[in-house]
Amino acid sequence: MLKPQIFVTVKKNATLLNNMLENIGFYTLSNDRCQHLSTSSPMWRCEMILTDRCNFKCPYCRGVRPDCAGIMPYEKALFVLEQWAEQGLKNIRFSGGEPLLYQHLSKLVTAAKMLGVERIAVSTNGSLPLEKYLTLIECGVNDFSISLDACCGSIGGLMAGVKDTWETVVNNIRELSKLTYVTVGVVLTETNVNSLADIVKFAHELGVADIRIISAAQYNLILKGVQDISHEILDAHPILKYRVNHILNGRNVRGIQSTDCKRCYLPLDDSVVCGDYHFPCVIYMREHGNPIGKIGPNMRKERLRWGRQHNTHLDPICRANCLDVCIDHNNYCQYLDDRS
């Protein structure tokens, strides 16, 4: 049990987020998920890194670990998908690299839909022909996360590391936002952070459902310019509003504070696979942390063991890079644990 004074701090930090994790805006986060977390609860959210290939060269992208590089064989991807589905998988995200360069993406999306997965997401740079995205919607994709790190073509080219893609990305975001749930991810570095408010306004005008601002791992500072984002825009985008409110109160998007819980509950009902391995979370994988283990039938047991034994405050990757939403989820889970 926690000491009483620490318990009070964790209870406060559990946000209680106006008493509702749902208010953050991520559909995978909920009080109900935390309240029913167990070894037999459904796999809530899983992410599959299909390829390390990408047609962009974003300067902040670390790629994947050398031992995870390459293209995931379709048979392995289907095996993992089916194993997750047997455990009640609710939400899946296909990512990369650029997942639209993966030959079998449409087949995996179709399989996920047939297996009853409710939310099928794709993280993409948005630069492929619109027809490819429309085909994925027909197959079952109902969530696109698209990178948008600028509000003009010149800075967009710098952030993407390539030229002549800006108009395609912008048009795809505009058109896809009319058809399904689309969020944009805005990664901030010293190159574009001074344009943050303008980027957010530009994304809002494209009709996106939400806007996720985040500092690059190499930058990882309190973001400047959020005070210039209008209340009208904040009220239209719950994830954006959640982050801006925290930033205005001095809380970074990344990083664990001393009063946050020391455990990570995510591995129990969340999973990330890349290459031959499964990782605690996608941030841990992106920062080249060690995997929990190899892909196989015992992944969930291995993840449970890791979550129980791992102290996030002693892990430099977790301590510096854990995201605000994951921290709030973990704080609430610990609050429930210590109350029971």
C-alpha positions as a Markdown table, in Angstrom:
| # | Residue | x | y | z |
|---|---|---|---|---|
| 1 | Met | 0.0 | 0.0 | 0.0 |
| 2 | Leu | 1.1 | 3.6 | -0.6 |
| 3 | Lys | 1.8 | 5.8 | 2.4 |
| 4 | Pro | -1.3 | 8.0 | 3.1 |
| 5 | Gln | 0.3 | 11.3 | 1.9 |
| 6 | Ile | 1.5 | 9.7 | -1.3 |
| 7 | Phe | -1.9 | 8.1 | -1.9 |
| 8 | Val | -3.5 | 11.6 | -1.7 |
| 9 | Thr | -1.1 | 12.9 | -4.3 |
| 10 | Val | -1.7 | 10.0 | -6.6 |
| 11 | Lys | -5.4 | 10.4 | -6.1 |
| 12 | Lys | -5.1 | 14.0 | -7.1 |
| 13 | Asn | -2.8 | 13.2 | -10.0 |
| 14 | Ala | -5.2 | 10.5 | -11.2 |
| 15 | Thr | -6.5 | 13.8 | -12.6 |
| 16 | Leu | -9.5 | 12.5 | -11.9 |
| 17 | Leu | -9.5 | 14.7 | -15.2 |
| 18 | Asn | -12.8 | 16.3 | -14.2 |
| 19 | Asn | -13.4 | 12.7 | -13.0 |
| 20 | Met | -13.4 | 11.4 | -16.5 |
| 21 | Leu | -10.5 | 10.1 | -18.6 |
| 22 | Glu | -12.9 | 10.2 | -21.5 |
| 23 | Asn | -12.7 | 14.0 | -21.4 |
| 24 | Ile | -9.2 | 13.8 | -22.8 |
| 25 | Gly | -10.5 | 13.0 | -26.3 |
| 26 | Phe | -8.7 | 9.7 | -27.0 |
| 27 | Tyr | -11.4 | 7.0 | -27.6 |
| 28 | Thr | -9.1 | 4.3 | -26.2 |
| 29 | Leu | -9.0 | 6.0 | -22.8 |
| 30 | Ser | -11.8 | 5.5 | -20.3 |
| 31 | Asn | -12.5 | 5.1 | -16.6 |
| 32 | Asp | -14.3 | 1.8 | -17.5 |
| 33 | Arg | -11.1 | 0.5 | -19.1 |
| 34 | Cys | -9.1 | 1.1 | -15.9 |
| 35 | Gln | -11.9 | -0.2 | -13.6 |
| 36 | His | -12.0 | -3.6 | -15.3 |
| 37 | Leu | -8.3 | -4.1 | -16.1 |
| 38 | Ser | -7.2 | -7.7 | -15.6 |
| 39 | Thr | -5.4 | -10.5 | -17.2 |
| 40 | Ser | -8.7 | -11.6 | -18.9 |
| 41 | Ser | -10.0 | -8.1 | -19.9 |
| 42 | Pro | -10.0 | -7.3 | -23.6 |
| 43 | Met | -6.9 | -6.1 | -25.4 |
| 44 | Trp | -7.9 | -2.5 | -25.6 |
| 45 | Arg | -5.4 | -1.0 | -28.1 |
| 46 | Cys | -2.6 | -2.6 | -30.1 |
| 47 | Glu | -0.2 | -1.2 | -32.7 |
| 48 | Met | 1.6 | -3.0 | -35.4 |
| 49 | Ile | 4.7 | -1.6 | -37.1 |
| 50 | Leu | 4.5 | -3.1 | -40.6 |
| 51 | Thr | 7.6 | -1.7 | -42.3 |
| 52 | Asp | 10.4 | 0.7 | -41.6 |
| 53 | Arg | 10.3 | 2.0 | -45.2 |
| 54 | Cys | 9.2 | 5.6 | -45.6 |
| 55 | Asn | 9.1 | 8.1 | -48.5 |
| 56 | Phe | 9.8 | 10.9 | -46.0 |
| 57 | Lys | 13.0 | 11.8 | -44.2 |
| 58 | Cys | 11.7 | 13.7 | -41.2 |
| 59 | Pro | 14.7 | 15.0 | -39.3 |
| 60 | Tyr | 13.3 | 14.1 | -35.9 |
| 61 | Cys | 12.4 | 10.5 | -36.7 |
| 62 | Arg | 14.7 | 7.9 | -35.1 |
| 63 | Gly | 13.5 | 5.0 | -37.2 |
| 64 | Val | 13.4 | 1.6 | -35.5 |
| 65 | Arg | 16.1 | -0.5 | -33.8 |
| 66 | Pro | 18.4 | -2.2 | -36.4 |
| 67 | Asp | 17.2 | -5.6 | -35.2 |
| 68 | Cys | 13.6 | -4.6 | -36.0 |
| 69 | Ala | 14.2 | -3.2 | -39.4 |
| 70 | Gly | 12.5 | -4.6 | -42.5 |
| 71 | Ile | 9.1 | -5.6 | -43.6 |
| 72 | Met | 6.8 | -7.7 | -41.4 |
| 73 | Pro | 5.8 | -10.9 | -43.3 |
| 74 | Tyr | 2.0 | -11.0 | -43.8 |
| 75 | Glu | 1.8 | -14.4 | -42.2 |
| 76 | Lys | 3.4 | -13.0 | -39.0 |
| 77 | Ala | 1.2 | -9.9 | -39.0 |
| 78 | Leu | -1.9 | -12.0 | -39.4 |
| 79 | Phe | -0.8 | -14.4 | -36.6 |
| 80 | Val | -0.4 | -11.4 | -34.2 |
| 81 | Leu | -3.7 | -9.9 | -35.3 |
| 82 | Glu | -5.6 | -13.1 | -34.7 |
| 83 | Gln | -4.0 | -13.6 | -31.3 |
| 84 | Trp | -5.0 | -10.2 | -30.3 |
| 85 | Ala | -8.5 | -10.7 | -31.6 |
| 86 | Glu | -8.8 | -13.9 | -29.6 |
| 87 | Gln | -8.3 | -11.7 | -26.5 |
| 88 | Gly | -11.1 | -9.3 | -27.5 |
| 89 | Leu | -9.1 | -6.7 | -29.4 |
| 90 | Lys | -11.1 | -3.4 | -29.6 |
| 91 | Asn | -8.7 | -1.0 | -31.4 |
| 92 | Ile | -5.8 | -1.5 | -33.7 |
| 93 | Arg | -3.3 | 0.9 | -35.3 |
| 94 | Phe | -1.2 | 0.1 | -38.3 |
| 95 | Ser | 2.0 | 2.1 | -38.5 |
| 96 | Gly | 5.5 | 2.3 | -39.9 |
| 97 | Gly | 7.6 | 3.8 | -41.5 |
| 98 | Glu | 4.9 | 4.6 | -43.9 |
| 99 | Pro | 2.3 | 1.8 | -43.7 |
| 100 | Leu | 0.8 | 2.6 | -47.1 |
| 101 | Leu | 4.0 | 1.3 | -48.6 |
| 102 | Tyr | 3.3 | -2.1 | -47.1 |
| 103 | Gln | 1.9 | -4.4 | -49.8 |
| 104 | His | -0.6 | -6.2 | -47.6 |
| 105 | Leu | -2.1 | -3.4 | -45.7 |
| 106 | Ser | -5.6 | -3.6 | -47.3 |
| 107 | Lys | -5.7 | -7.4 | -46.5 |
| 108 | Leu | -4.8 | -6.8 | -42.9 |
| 109 | Val | -7.5 | -4.1 | -42.6 |
| 110 | Thr | -10.1 | -6.4 | -44.1 |
| 111 | Ala | -9.0 | -9.2 | -41.7 |
| 112 | Ala | -9.2 | -6.8 | -38.7 |
| 113 | Lys | -12.8 | -5.8 | -39.7 |
| 114 | Met | -13.8 | -9.4 | -40.2 |
| 115 | Leu | -12.4 | -10.3 | -36.7 |
| 116 | Gly | -14.7 | -7.7 | -35.2 |
| 117 | Val | -12.2 | -4.9 | -34.3 |
| 118 | Glu | -14.2 | -1.8 | -33.7 |
| 119 | Arg | -11.6 | 0.9 | -34.5 |
| 120 | Ile | -9.0 | 0.4 | -37.3 |
| 121 | Ala | -6.5 | 3.2 | -37.5 |
| 122 | Val | -3.7 | 4.0 | -39.8 |
| 123 | Ser | -0.8 | 6.4 | -39.0 |
| 124 | Thr | 0.5 | 8.0 | -42.2 |
| 125 | Asn | 2.4 | 10.9 | -43.6 |
| 126 | Gly | -0.6 | 11.5 | -45.9 |
| 127 | Ser | 1.5 | 11.8 | -49.1 |
| 128 | Leu | 0.2 | 8.9 | -51.1 |
| 129 | Pro | -2.6 | 9.2 | -53.7 |
| 130 | Leu | -6.0 | 9.9 | -52.3 |
| 131 | Glu | -7.4 | 6.7 | -54.0 |
| 132 | Lys | -5.2 | 4.6 | -51.7 |
| 133 | Tyr | -6.8 | 6.1 | -48.6 |
| 134 | Leu | -10.3 | 5.7 | -50.0 |
| 135 | Thr | -9.6 | 2.0 | -50.7 |
| 136 | Leu | -8.6 | 1.6 | -47.0 |
| 137 | Ile | -11.8 | 3.3 | -45.9 |
| 138 | Glu | -13.8 | 0.8 | -48.0 |
| 139 | Cys | -11.8 | -2.1 | -46.4 |
| 140 | Gly | -12.6 | -0.9 | -42.9 |
| 141 | Val | -10.3 | 2.0 | -41.8 |
| 142 | Asn | -12.2 | 4.5 | -39.7 |
| 143 | Asp | -9.3 | 6.5 | -38.2 |
| 144 | Phe | -6.4 | 8.3 | -39.9 |
| 145 | Ser | -3.6 | 10.0 | -38.0 |
| 146 | Ile | -1.7 | 12.2 | -40.4 |
| 147 | Ser | 1.5 | 14.2 | -39.9 |
| 148 | Leu | 1.2 | 18.0 | -40.3 |
| 149 | Asp | 4.2 | 19.8 | -38.9 |
| 150 | Ala | 3.8 | 23.1 | -40.7 |
| 151 | Cys | 1.3 | 25.6 | -42.2 |
| 152 | Cys | 3.2 | 26.3 | -45.4 |
| 153 | Gly | 5.0 | 24.3 | -48.0 |
| 154 | Ser | 8.5 | 25.6 | -47.3 |
| 155 | Ile | 8.6 | 24.6 | -43.7 |
| 156 | Gly | 6.5 | 21.5 | -44.5 |
| 157 | Gly | 9.3 | 20.4 | -46.8 |
| 158 | Leu | 11.9 | 20.9 | -44.2 |
| 159 | Met | 10.0 | 18.9 | -41.6 |
| 160 | Ala | 9.3 | 16.1 | -44.0 |
| 161 | Gly | 12.8 | 16.1 | -45.4 |
| 162 | Val | 11.4 | 15.9 | -49.0 |
| 163 | Lys | 10.0 | 18.3 | -51.5 |
| 164 | Asp | 6.8 | 18.4 | -53.6 |
| 165 | Thr | 4.5 | 16.5 | -51.2 |
| 166 | Trp | 2.9 | 19.4 | -49.3 |
| 167 | Glu | -0.2 | 20.0 | -51.5 |
| 168 | Thr | -1.0 | 16.3 | -51.7 |
| 169 | Val | -0.8 | 16.0 | -47.9 |
| 170 | Val | -3.0 | 19.0 | -47.3 |
| 171 | Asn | -5.6 | 18.0 | -49.9 |
| 172 | Asn | -5.7 | 14.4 | -48.5 |
| 173 | Ile | -6.3 | 15.7 | -45.0 |
| 174 | Arg | -9.1 | 18.0 | -46.2 |
| 175 | Glu | -10.9 | 15.3 | -48.2 |
| 176 | Leu | -10.5 | 12.5 | -45.7 |
| 177 | Ser | -11.8 | 14.7 | -42.9 |
| 178 | Lys | -15.1 | 14.9 | -44.8 |
| 179 | Leu | -15.4 | 11.1 | -44.7 |
| 180 | Thr | -14.0 | 9.7 | -41.4 |
| 181 | Tyr | -12.2 | 10.5 | -38.2 |
| 182 | Val | -9.0 | 12.3 | -38.9 |
| 183 | Thr | -6.5 | 13.7 | -36.5 |
| 184 | Val | -3.2 | 15.4 | -37.3 |
| 185 | Gly | 0.0 | 15.0 | -35.3 |
| 186 | Val | 2.1 | 18.1 | -35.0 |
| 187 | Val | 5.7 | 17.4 | -34.0 |
| 188 | Leu | 7.4 | 20.5 | -32.7 |
| 189 | Thr | 11.1 | 21.3 | -32.9 |
| 190 | Glu | 13.1 | 24.5 | -32.9 |
| 191 | Thr | 12.4 | 24.7 | -36.7 |
| 192 | Asn | 8.6 | 25.1 | -36.3 |
| 193 | Val | 7.7 | 25.7 | -32.7 |
| 194 | Asn | 7.4 | 29.5 | -33.2 |
| 195 | Ser | 4.6 | 28.7 | -35.7 |
| 196 | Leu | 2.6 | 26.5 | -33.4 |
| 197 | Ala | -0.5 | 28.6 | -33.2 |
| 198 | Asp | -0.5 | 29.1 | -37.0 |
| 199 | Ile | -0.1 | 25.4 | -37.6 |
| 200 | Val | -3.0 | 24.6 | -35.3 |
| 201 | Lys | -5.2 | 27.2 | -36.9 |
| 202 | Phe | -4.4 | 25.8 | -40.4 |
| 203 | Ala | -5.2 | 22.3 | -39.3 |
| 204 | His | -8.5 | 23.4 | -37.7 |
| 205 | Glu | -9.5 | 25.0 | -41.0 |
| 206 | Leu | -8.9 | 21.7 | -42.8 |
| 207 | Gly | -11.8 | 20.2 | -40.8 |
| 208 | Val | -9.8 | 17.7 | -38.7 |
| 209 | Ala | -11.5 | 16.0 | -35.7 |
| 210 | Asp | -8.5 | 16.7 | -33.4 |
| 211 | Ile | -5.0 | 18.1 | -33.2 |
| 212 | Arg | -2.2 | 16.3 | -31.2 |
| 213 | Ile | 0.7 | 18.6 | -30.5 |
| 214 | Ile | 3.9 | 17.1 | -29.1 |
| 215 | Ser | 7.5 | 18.1 | -28.7 |
| 216 | Ala | 10.0 | 15.9 | -30.6 |
| 217 | Ala | 12.1 | 13.7 | -28.2 |
| 218 | Gln | 15.2 | 15.6 | -29.1 |
| 219 | Tyr | 13.5 | 19.0 | -28.3 |
| 220 | Asn | 11.2 | 18.0 | -25.4 |
| 221 | Leu | 10.5 | 21.4 | -23.9 |
| 222 | Ile | 7.4 | 23.2 | -22.8 |
| 223 | Leu | 5.8 | 24.3 | -26.1 |
| 224 | Lys | 5.7 | 28.0 | -26.9 |
| 225 | Gly | 2.8 | 29.9 | -28.4 |
| 226 | Val | -0.1 | 27.8 | -27.1 |
| 227 | Gln | -1.5 | 31.0 | -25.4 |
| 228 | Asp | -2.2 | 32.3 | -28.9 |
| 229 | Ile | -4.6 | 29.5 | -29.8 |
| 230 | Ser | -8.2 | 30.8 | -29.7 |
| 231 | His | -10.8 | 29.4 | -27.4 |
| 232 | Glu | -13.0 | 28.6 | -30.4 |
| 233 | Ile | -10.3 | 26.2 | -31.7 |
| 234 | Leu | -9.6 | 24.7 | -28.3 |
| 235 | Asp | -13.3 | 24.0 | -27.7 |
| 236 | Ala | -13.5 | 22.2 | -31.1 |
| 237 | His | -10.7 | 19.8 | -30.3 |
| 238 | Pro | -10.6 | 18.0 | -26.9 |
| 239 | Ile | -7.1 | 16.5 | -27.2 |
| 240 | Leu | -5.7 | 19.8 | -28.1 |
| 241 | Lys | -7.5 | 21.5 | -25.3 |
| 242 | Tyr | -6.3 | 18.9 | -22.8 |
| 243 | Arg | -2.7 | 19.5 | -23.8 |
| 244 | Val | -2.8 | 23.2 | -24.0 |
| 245 | Asn | -4.4 | 23.5 | -20.6 |
| 246 | His | -1.6 | 21.4 | -19.1 |
| 247 | Ile | 1.1 | 23.4 | -20.9 |
| 248 | Leu | -0.3 | 26.7 | -19.6 |
| 249 | Asn | 0.0 | 25.2 | -16.1 |
| 250 | Gly | 3.6 | 24.2 | -16.7 |
| 251 | Arg | 3.2 | 20.6 | -17.5 |
| 252 | Asn | 5.1 | 19.2 | -20.5 |
| 253 | Val | 3.6 | 16.7 | -23.0 |
| 254 | Arg | 6.4 | 14.3 | -22.2 |
| 255 | Gly | 7.9 | 13.3 | -18.8 |
| 256 | Ile | 7.0 | 11.7 | -15.5 |
| 257 | Gln | 6.8 | 13.9 | -12.4 |
| 258 | Ser | 8.0 | 12.7 | -8.9 |
| 259 | Thr | 4.4 | 12.5 | -7.7 |
| 260 | Asp | 3.3 | 10.2 | -10.6 |
| 261 | Cys | 2.9 | 6.5 | -10.1 |
| 262 | Lys | 5.9 | 4.2 | -10.7 |
| 263 | Arg | 4.1 | 1.5 | -12.5 |
| 264 | Cys | 3.0 | 1.2 | -16.1 |
| 265 | Tyr | -0.4 | -0.5 | -16.5 |
| 266 | Leu | -0.5 | -0.2 | -20.3 |
| 267 | Pro | 1.2 | -3.5 | -21.2 |
| 268 | Leu | -1.6 | -5.5 | -19.7 |
| 269 | Asp | -4.2 | -4.6 | -22.3 |
| 270 | Asp | -2.1 | -2.7 | -24.9 |
| 271 | Ser | 0.6 | -4.0 | -27.1 |
| 272 | Val | 3.1 | -2.8 | -29.8 |
| 273 | Val | 4.9 | -5.2 | -32.1 |
| 274 | Cys | 7.8 | -4.4 | -34.4 |
| 275 | Gly | 10.1 | -6.9 | -36.2 |
| 276 | Asp | 10.2 | -10.1 | -34.1 |
| 277 | Tyr | 9.4 | -8.3 | -30.8 |
| 278 | His | 6.8 | -6.8 | -28.6 |
| 279 | Phe | 7.5 | -3.5 | -26.7 |
| 280 | Pro | 5.9 | -1.8 | -23.7 |
| 281 | Cys | 4.5 | 1.0 | -25.8 |
| 282 | Val | 5.1 | 2.8 | -29.1 |
| 283 | Ile | 7.2 | 5.6 | -27.5 |
| 284 | Tyr | 9.5 | 3.0 | -25.9 |
| 285 | Met | 9.9 | 1.4 | -29.2 |
| 286 | Arg | 10.5 | 4.7 | -31.0 |
| 287 | Glu | 13.2 | 5.5 | -28.5 |
| 288 | His | 14.9 | 2.2 | -29.2 |
| 289 | Gly | 14.2 | 0.7 | -25.7 |
| 290 | Asn | 14.6 | -3.0 | -25.2 |
| 291 | Pro | 11.6 | -5.2 | -26.1 |
| 292 | Ile | 9.7 | -7.1 | -23.5 |
| 293 | Gly | 10.1 | -10.3 | -25.5 |
| 294 | Lys | 9.6 | -12.0 | -28.9 |
| 295 | Ile | 6.3 | -12.3 | -30.7 |
| 296 | Gly | 4.6 | -15.6 | -29.6 |
| 297 | Pro | 1.8 | -17.2 | -27.7 |
| 298 | Asn | 3.0 | -16.0 | -24.3 |
| 299 | Met | 3.1 | -12.2 | -25.0 |
| 300 | Arg | 0.4 | -11.2 | -22.6 |
| 301 | Lys | 1.9 | -13.1 | -19.7 |
| 302 | Glu | 5.3 | -11.5 | -20.4 |
| 303 | Arg | 3.7 | -8.1 | -20.6 |
| 304 | Leu | 2.0 | -8.6 | -17.2 |
| 305 | Arg | 5.3 | -9.6 | -15.6 |
| 306 | Trp | 7.1 | -6.6 | -17.1 |
| 307 | Gly | 4.4 | -4.2 | -15.9 |
| 308 | Arg | 4.6 | -5.5 | -12.4 |
| 309 | Gln | 8.4 | -5.4 | -12.1 |
| 310 | His | 9.2 | -2.2 | -14.1 |
| 311 | Asn | 9.8 | 1.0 | -12.2 |
| 312 | Thr | 9.1 | 3.8 | -14.7 |
| 313 | His | 10.9 | 6.4 | -12.5 |
| 314 | Leu | 14.2 | 4.5 | -12.8 |
| 315 | Asp | 13.9 | 4.0 | -16.6 |
| 316 | Pro | 15.4 | 7.0 | -18.5 |
| 317 | Ile | 13.1 | 6.5 | -21.5 |
| 318 | Cys | 9.9 | 6.4 | -19.4 |
| 319 | Arg | 11.0 | 9.2 | -17.1 |
| 320 | Ala | 11.8 | 11.6 | -20.0 |
| 321 | Asn | 9.3 | 10.6 | -22.7 |
| 322 | Cys | 6.2 | 9.0 | -21.2 |
| 323 | Leu | 3.2 | 10.9 | -22.6 |
| 324 | Asp | 0.7 | 12.9 | -20.5 |
| 325 | Val | -2.2 | 10.7 | -21.5 |
| 326 | Cys | -0.4 | 7.5 | -20.5 |
| 327 | Ile | 0.7 | 9.0 | -17.2 |
| 328 | Asp | -2.9 | 10.0 | -16.4 |
| 329 | His | -4.1 | 6.5 | -17.3 |
| 330 | Asn | -1.5 | 4.9 | -15.1 |
| 331 | Asn | -2.2 | 7.3 | -12.2 |
| 332 | Tyr | -5.9 | 6.4 | -12.3 |
| 333 | Cys | -5.1 | 2.7 | -12.5 |
| 334 | Gln | -2.9 | 3.0 | -9.4 |
| 335 | Tyr | -5.5 | 5.0 | -7.6 |
| 336 | Leu | -8.0 | 2.2 | -8.2 |
| 337 | Asp | -5.5 | -0.4 | -7.2 |
| 338 | Asp | -4.7 | 1.2 | -3.9 |
| 339 | Arg | -8.3 | 1.9 | -3.1 |
| 340 | Ser | -9.3 | -1.7 | -3.5 |
